[in-house]
Amino acid sequence: MKTKLVFILWIIISLYSCELIKLTEQRKNKIDLNPKNSIGLVFLLIKEVKDNNITGASKLFIRQDTTTINLENVFELEDKLRRFGRNISKREVTFYKVDTLNLNEHIVSIEFDYIIEYFFVAQKYSDYWLIRTFGEK
């Protein structure tokens, strides 16, 4: 009788202890691809660049001078976005972090496949966030 009780208790404890160890990866939070928050804006940019929509991705940036269009800056941004796209084309986001500089400015750090790390400076404009600059760390 005692051995049966100990055996049943041992089985119950071992079944509950299996709950402590997770063999499957924890589900990642789904990021809303929305420029109403800084992290959503950066993930939207990543999606647009991976989809090779460079024109759409370039519209997520703040224009420094809205009265005149400087073609040199436009071509430089498109070239930078194409290079960024080539670097991350087959990579997945493994880590991200948002640092708040002030209420209207965030630095978003994104890591791809534990290898490449990029930073994005996002600035709030009205209700939306736009990217001021980005680069590889």
Buried (B, 14 or more C-beta within 10 A) or exposed (E): EEEEEEEEEEEEEEEEEEEEEEEEEEEEEEBEBEBEBBBBBBBBBBBBBBEEBBEBBBEBBBBEEEEEEEEEEEEEBBEBBBEBBEBBEEBEBEEBEBEEEEEEBBBBBBBBEEEBEBBBBBBBEEEBBBBBEBEEE
